[in-house]
Amino acid sequence: MRVSSAKHEPRPRTCLHVKLRQKGQLTLPEEIRQVLHVNEGDEVEFTVEGDGRVTVRGYVSVPTDQAWFFTPELLAGKREADDETAMGEGTVHECGEAMFVHLENLGRAGA
């Protein structure tokens, strides 16, 4: 495996100025909303670092009845499935019933 010795160029930084309005409100410029992947009604998280730097990121709240899905194990499985799909691997089924038959057969083979 060859590793490039070329230095990676830092990503270009964008500096935009906005005016703070009454009640501490501001409008995020479109470029920033795109980078944060946020739209009207979405949440934004601000983190103040010890040195005074402030970081901003898009934030998604998860309803408590859906939190079970966001465990590290299930998310790792989803990433694995997404990677397989991106590589053209996996099995495509015509309908849900065919998928369940396939899964039952896999379960029997593994037993």
Stockholm file with secondary structure:
# STOCKHOLM 1.0

chainA/1-111         MRVSSAKHEPRPRTCLHVKLRQKGQLTLPEEIRQVLHVNEGDEVEFTVEGDGRVTVRGYVSVPTDQAWFFTPELLAGKREADDETAMGEGTVHECGEAMFVHLENLGRAGA
#=GR chainA/1-111 SS CCCCCSCCCCCCCCCCCCCCCGGGCCCCCHHHHHHHTCCTTCEEEEEECTTSCEEEEEECCCCGGGGGGGSHHHHHHHHHHHHHHHTTCSCCCSSHHHHHHHHHHHHHHHC
#=GC SS_cons         CCCCCSCCCCCCCCCCCCCCCGGGCCCCCHHHHHHHTCCTTCEEEEEECTTSCEEEEEECCCCGGGGGGGSHHHHHHHHHHHHHHHTTCSCCCSSHHHHHHHHHHHHHHHC
//
